[in-house]
Amino acid sequence: MTEIKLTKETDVMLVLMYKEYLNKRNSGSSIRSSRHFGGCTDIQSRVCPNASIEKIDFACQELIRNSLVDGLNGDGVFQTGFLTDDAIIYMESRFSNNLDNVLQFLSKAAGLLVSFI
């Protein structure tokens, strides 16, 4: 895997998406359904309610360019997608597949979270 470079806001959204993925897995959801996030409006309602659709779409496009999300665009916006294997591997190595580590990161990134949650 090549070095991943993300803007801070996109990085926070990826961590929030990974947190949601871990919550789904811990609740017994399948890997396939846990990785799926729908489109911008779904991500907004489930992952980052205070973020604008424009901000979520921009972050999703950045994640697609970095092969961390795969999905479809339509009507000029991200319509549906899922975390890729590369995203899961990157996040597992970054946070040791541990929800507490994810929450610790998010508490340190509180300033950026204001616009996402």
C-alpha positions in Angstrom: 0.0 0.0 0.0 1.3 3.4 -0.9 1.6 6.2 1.6 -1.8 7.7 2.4 -2.1 11.4 2.5 -5.4 12.9 3.5 -6.6 16.4 4.5 -7.4 16.6 8.2 -11.2 16.8 7.7 -11.2 13.8 5.4 -9.1 11.8 7.8 -11.6 12.6 10.6 -14.5 11.4 8.4 -12.6 8.2 7.6 -12.1 7.6 11.3 -15.8 8.2 11.9 -16.7 5.8 9.1 -14.3 3.2 10.6 -15.9 3.7 14.0 -19.3 3.0 12.5 -17.8 -0.1 10.8 -16.5 -1.4 14.1 -19.8 -0.7 15.8 -21.7 -2.6 13.1 -19.2 -5.5 13.3 -19.4 -5.6 17.1 -23.3 -5.7 16.8 -23.1 -8.8 14.6 -23.5 -7.3 11.2 -21.8 -9.0 8.3 -18.5 -7.6 6.9 -20.2 -6.7 3.7 -23.0 -4.7 5.3 -20.7 -3.1 7.8 -18.4 -1.8 5.0 -21.3 -0.2 3.1 -22.1 3.4 3.8 -24.6 4.5 1.1 -24.3 8.0 -0.3 -23.7 11.4 1.1 -27.1 11.7 2.8 -26.7 8.3 4.4 -23.2 9.2 5.6 -24.5 12.5 6.9 -27.4 10.9 8.9 -25.4 8.0 10.3 -21.8 9.2 10.6 -21.4 13.0 10.6 -24.7 14.9 11.0 -23.3 18.4 11.1 -21.3 18.1 7.9 -22.7 19.6 4.8 -23.4 17.3 1.8 -20.7 19.3 -0.1 -18.1 18.6 2.6 -19.0 14.9 2.7 -18.9 14.6 -1.0 -15.5 16.3 -1.2 -14.2 13.9 1.5 -15.6 10.8 -0.3 -14.0 11.9 -3.6 -10.6 12.3 -1.7 -11.1 8.8 -0.2 -11.9 7.4 -3.7 -8.7 9.0 -5.1 -6.7 7.2 -2.3 -8.4 3.9 -2.9 -10.0 3.9 0.6 -13.6 4.0 -0.6 -15.1 2.6 -3.8 -18.4 3.9 -5.0 -20.5 5.5 -7.6 -21.1 9.1 -8.4 -24.4 10.4 -9.9 -26.0 13.8 -10.3 -22.6 15.3 -9.5 -22.4 13.7 -6.0 -21.2 10.5 -4.3 -24.3 8.2 -4.4 -23.2 4.9 -2.8 -20.0 3.3 -1.6 -18.1 1.2 0.8 -14.8 1.0 2.6 -12.2 -0.9 0.6 -10.0 -3.7 1.8 -7.2 -1.1 1.8 -9.2 1.2 4.1 -9.9 -1.6 6.6 -6.2 -2.7 6.5 -5.0 0.9 7.0 -7.4 1.5 9.9 -6.7 -1.8 11.5 -2.9 -1.2 11.5 -3.5 2.4 12.6 -5.8 1.6 15.5 -5.1 -2.1 16.2 -8.8 -2.9 15.3 -9.6 -1.3 18.7 -12.6 0.9 19.2 -11.1 2.5 22.3 -8.1 3.7 20.2 -10.5 5.2 17.7 -12.4 7.0 20.4 -9.1 8.3 21.9 -8.1 9.7 18.5 -11.5 11.3 18.0 -11.3 13.0 21.4 -7.9 14.5 20.5 -9.4 15.7 17.2 -12.3 17.5 18.9 -11.7 20.8 17.1 -12.2 19.2 13.7 -15.1 17.1 14.9 -17.3 20.2 15.4 -18.1 20.3 11.7 -18.8 16.6 11.5 -20.8 15.5 14.5 
